[in-house]
Amino acid sequence: MAYEAQFYPGATSVAENRRKHMSGKVEKLREISDDDLTIILGHRVPGTDYPSTHPPLAEMGEPECSIREMVEPTDGAKAGDRIRYVQFVDSMYNAPSTPYFRSYNAAINFRGVDPGTLSGRQVVEARERDMEELAKFQLETEMTCPALACLRGASVHGHSLRLQEDGVMFDMLERVRLENGTIIVQKDQVGRPIDKKVDLGKPMSDEEAAKRTTIYRVDNVPYREDKEVLEWVHRVFEQRTMYGYKPAVQE
C-alpha cells in the first residue's frame, strides 16, 4: 500500500489548514497575471528576458555525473537564471499562513528553493523563474489574504502590530492600500512606486480569515484545545531531550 503523508496532527480547523498548506492542496482564490507578478516583485521589467548567470545547461558541456543524470534540473537551472527572492510578511491577526508554513509549503512542494524562516517574515531564494512559480502559487491561493499578508523585501515590520482601521496590516512604506473594497498594490516589494497599479482583489472577511488561518489564538482556536497536537509536541520534545531523538527508545 502506498504511503500517504500525514503532515500534521490535530482535529481543529487550524490543524487542517496547516495540513493543506504543507501538502499544497489549497484553494485558488484569485488570478494574478505574469506581468503583474513581475511588477510587484520588482526584479526585472515585465516582458524582458530572464537575466542569466551562466549559459543554458545544454550548452555547457558538463562532465559526466551520476547524480546529475538522476536529478532533473528545474526550468530556472536549465536556463541559467540568476538567483532572486520573494519575501512574505503575514499578520499575527489571523493571516492565513505563517513563516513556518510558507517554508513547509515551499520545501515540500517545490524543487530548487531555499526557504528562510524568521519570526515575522519568510523569504525564498531560487532561480528567478522557479521563484516566480512559487510566489504566484502562494499569492493566488488561500495561503494569502491581500490585506493580512504582503510582499516586503525591505522595512518588513508590521506583522505583530494591530491592524489599521480599514483592516489592512500596517506597512510603513504603504505598499498596498484598500480602495473601493479591493487591495491595490502601489509599490513593489522593496517600496519603489510602480507605474501600473495591481489589483489583488477583495480581502477576506474577519470570519473567513478566522476559518482559514494556520495560527492558534486564544480568541479563535486556542492551542490547548488541540489535544493531539499537544500530545505530539510533548512526545517530540521528550524524545529529543531525553533520548537524543531515538523514537525506538521508550521509558
C-alpha positions as CSV (number, residue, x, y, z in Angstrom):
1,M,0.0,0.0,0.0
2,A,1.4,3.4,-1.0
3,Y,2.3,5.6,1.9
4,E,0.2,8.7,2.3
5,A,1.9,11.6,4.2
6,Q,0.0,12.8,7.2
7,F,2.0,16.1,7.5
8,Y,0.5,17.4,10.8
9,P,-1.6,16.1,13.7
10,G,-4.8,17.7,15.2
11,A,-8.5,17.8,14.7
12,T,-9.2,21.6,14.7
13,S,-9.6,23.9,11.7
14,V,-6.1,25.3,12.3
15,A,-4.6,21.8,12.2
16,E,-6.5,21.0,8.9
17,N,-5.3,24.3,7.4
18,R,-1.7,23.5,8.3
19,R,-2.0,20.1,6.6
20,K,-3.4,21.9,3.5
21,H,-0.5,24.4,3.3
22,M,2.1,21.6,3.8
23,S,0.6,19.3,1.2
24,G,-0.1,22.1,-1.3
25,K,-3.7,21.1,-1.6
26,V,-5.0,24.7,-1.2
27,E,-7.9,26.5,-2.9
28,K,-7.1,29.0,-5.6
29,L,-8.9,32.3,-4.9
30,R,-7.6,34.9,-7.4
31,E,-5.7,35.3,-10.7
32,I,-2.5,37.3,-11.0
33,S,-1.0,37.8,-14.4
34,D,2.7,37.1,-15.0
35,D,3.3,40.8,-15.8
36,D,1.6,41.9,-12.6
37,L,3.6,39.5,-10.6
38,T,6.8,40.7,-12.2
39,I,5.8,44.3,-11.4
40,I,5.3,43.7,-7.7
41,L,8.4,41.6,-7.3
42,G,10.4,44.4,-8.8
43,H,13.4,42.3,-10.0
44,R,13.0,43.0,-13.8
45,V,10.9,44.8,-16.3
46,P,7.8,42.9,-17.4
47,G,8.2,41.2,-20.8
48,T,12.0,41.2,-20.7
49,D,14.1,38.0,-20.8
50,Y,15.3,36.4,-17.6
51,P,18.9,37.6,-16.9
52,S,21.3,34.6,-16.5
53,T,24.5,33.9,-14.6
54,H,25.6,31.1,-16.9
55,P,24.7,29.6,-20.3
56,P,21.9,27.1,-20.5
57,L,23.0,23.7,-19.1
58,A,22.5,22.1,-22.5
59,E,25.3,24.3,-23.9
60,M,27.8,23.9,-21.1
61,G,29.2,20.5,-21.8
62,E,29.5,19.5,-18.2
63,P,31.4,16.3,-17.3
64,E,29.5,13.1,-16.7
65,C,28.0,12.8,-13.2
66,S,25.6,10.1,-12.0
67,I,23.9,12.5,-9.6
68,R,23.3,15.0,-12.4
69,E,21.8,12.2,-14.5
70,M,19.4,11.2,-11.7
71,V,18.2,14.7,-10.8
72,E,16.2,16.6,-13.3
73,P,17.2,20.3,-13.2
74,T,14.5,22.9,-12.7
75,D,13.5,25.2,-15.6
76,G,15.4,28.0,-14.0
77,A,18.5,26.0,-13.6
78,K,18.3,24.7,-17.2
79,A,18.1,28.2,-18.5
80,G,20.9,29.5,-16.2
81,D,18.7,32.0,-14.4
82,R,20.2,34.2,-11.7
83,I,19.0,33.8,-8.1
84,R,16.3,36.1,-6.8
85,Y,14.0,36.2,-3.8
86,V,10.4,36.7,-2.7
87,Q,9.6,37.7,0.9
88,F,6.2,37.4,2.6
89,V,5.0,39.1,5.8
90,D,1.9,37.7,7.5
91,S,-0.1,39.4,10.2
92,M,-0.5,37.7,13.5
93,Y,-4.1,38.7,13.4
94,N,-5.4,35.5,11.7
95,A,-3.5,35.8,8.5
96,P,-4.0,32.5,6.5
97,S,-0.3,31.5,6.7
98,T,2.8,32.0,8.8
99,P,6.5,32.0,8.0
100,Y,7.0,28.3,9.0
101,F,4.1,27.1,6.9
102,R,5.2,29.1,3.9
103,S,8.6,27.4,4.3
104,Y,7.0,24.0,4.7
105,N,4.9,24.6,1.6
106,A,8.0,25.7,-0.4
107,A,10.3,22.9,0.7
108,I,7.7,20.1,0.3
109,N,6.1,21.1,-3.0
110,F,8.8,23.0,-5.0
111,R,12.3,22.0,-6.1
112,G,15.4,24.1,-6.1
113,V,14.2,26.5,-3.4
114,D,15.9,27.8,-0.3
115,P,13.4,28.9,2.3
116,G,14.4,31.1,5.2
117,T,12.1,31.3,8.2
118,L,12.1,34.3,10.7
119,S,9.6,35.3,13.3
120,G,7.9,38.0,11.2
121,R,8.8,37.2,7.6
122,Q,9.6,34.4,5.3
123,V,12.0,34.5,2.3
124,V,12.6,32.1,-0.5
125,E,15.6,32.3,-2.8
126,A,15.6,30.3,-6.1
127,R,16.4,30.6,-9.8
128,E,14.2,33.5,-10.9
129,R,11.5,31.7,-12.9
130,D,11.3,29.0,-10.2
131,M,10.9,31.6,-7.5
132,E,8.1,33.3,-9.6
133,E,6.3,29.9,-9.8
134,L,6.3,29.6,-6.0
135,A,5.3,33.3,-5.5
136,K,2.4,33.0,-7.9
137,F,1.1,29.9,-6.2
138,Q,1.2,31.3,-2.7
139,L,-0.3,34.7,-3.8
140,E,-3.2,33.2,-5.8
141,T,-4.3,30.6,-3.2
142,E,-5.9,30.7,0.2
143,M,-2.4,30.9,1.7
144,T,-2.7,34.7,1.2
145,C,-5.2,37.4,2.1
146,P,-4.0,40.6,0.4
147,A,-5.0,42.7,3.5
148,L,-3.2,40.4,6.0
149,A,-0.2,39.4,4.0
150,C,2.2,41.4,1.8
151,L,5.4,41.1,-0.2
152,R,8.0,43.1,1.6
153,G,11.7,43.0,0.7
154,A,12.6,45.9,2.9
155,S,11.1,47.6,6.0
156,V,9.2,44.4,6.7
157,H,7.8,45.4,10.2
158,G,4.1,45.3,10.9
159,H,3.2,41.7,11.3
160,S,2.7,42.0,15.1
161,L,1.1,45.4,15.1
162,R,-2.7,45.8,15.4
163,L,-4.5,46.2,12.1
164,Q,-5.3,49.6,10.7
165,E,-8.9,50.8,11.0
166,D,-9.6,49.5,7.5
167,G,-8.4,46.0,8.4
168,V,-5.1,46.2,6.5
169,M,-1.8,45.2,8.1
170,F,0.4,48.2,8.9
171,D,3.2,49.0,6.5
172,M,5.5,52.0,7.0
173,L,6.1,52.1,3.2
174,E,2.4,51.8,2.3
175,R,3.0,49.3,-0.5
176,V,-0.7,48.4,-0.6
177,R,-4.0,50.3,0.2
178,L,-7.7,49.5,0.4
179,E,-9.5,51.2,-2.5
180,N,-13.2,50.6,-3.2
181,G,-13.2,47.3,-1.3
182,T,-10.2,45.8,-3.0
183,I,-6.5,45.8,-2.2
184,I,-4.3,47.8,-4.6
185,V,-0.6,47.4,-4.8
186,Q,1.1,50.8,-5.4
187,K,4.7,49.9,-4.7
188,D,6.9,46.9,-5.4
189,Q,8.2,44.7,-2.6
190,V,11.1,47.0,-1.7
191,G,8.8,50.1,-1.7
192,R,9.5,51.6,-5.1
193,P,6.4,53.2,-6.7
194,I,5.1,51.3,-9.7
195,D,3.6,52.8,-12.9
196,K,0.8,50.3,-13.1
197,K,-1.3,49.6,-10.0
198,V,-2.0,45.9,-9.4
199,D,-5.4,44.8,-8.1
200,L,-5.2,41.8,-5.7
201,G,-8.9,41.6,-5.1
202,K,-11.1,41.7,-2.0
203,P,-9.6,40.9,1.4
204,M,-11.0,38.1,3.5
205,S,-13.7,38.9,6.0
206,D,-12.9,38.5,9.6
207,E,-14.9,35.3,9.7
208,E,-13.2,33.8,6.6
209,A,-9.8,34.7,7.9
210,A,-10.5,33.0,11.2
211,K,-11.7,29.9,9.3
212,R,-8.7,29.7,7.0
213,T,-5.8,30.7,9.4
214,T,-3.0,28.5,10.4
215,I,-2.5,30.4,13.6
216,Y,-3.7,29.2,17.0
217,R,-5.1,32.1,19.0
218,V,-6.9,32.2,22.3
219,D,-9.7,34.3,20.7
220,N,-10.2,31.9,17.8
221,V,-8.9,28.3,18.1
222,P,-6.8,28.0,21.3
223,Y,-3.7,25.9,21.1
224,R,-4.6,23.9,24.2
225,E,-7.8,22.7,22.7
226,D,-6.0,20.7,20.0
227,K,-5.2,17.7,22.2
228,E,-3.5,15.6,19.6
229,V,-1.1,18.4,18.7
230,L,-0.1,18.9,22.3
231,E,0.4,15.1,22.7
232,W,2.8,15.0,19.7
233,V,4.7,18.2,20.7
234,H,5.3,16.8,24.1
235,R,6.3,13.4,22.6
236,V,8.8,15.0,20.3
237,F,10.2,17.3,23.0
238,E,10.6,14.4,25.4
239,Q,12.3,12.1,23.0
240,R,14.6,14.7,21.6
241,T,15.6,15.9,25.0
242,M,15.9,12.6,26.9
243,Y,16.8,10.1,24.2
244,G,18.7,12.0,21.5
245,Y,15.7,11.8,19.1
246,K,15.6,8.0,19.1
247,P,11.9,7.1,18.7
248,A,12.6,3.4,19.3
249,V,13.7,4.2,22.9
250,Q,10.9,4.2,25.4
251,E,10.8,4.8,29.2
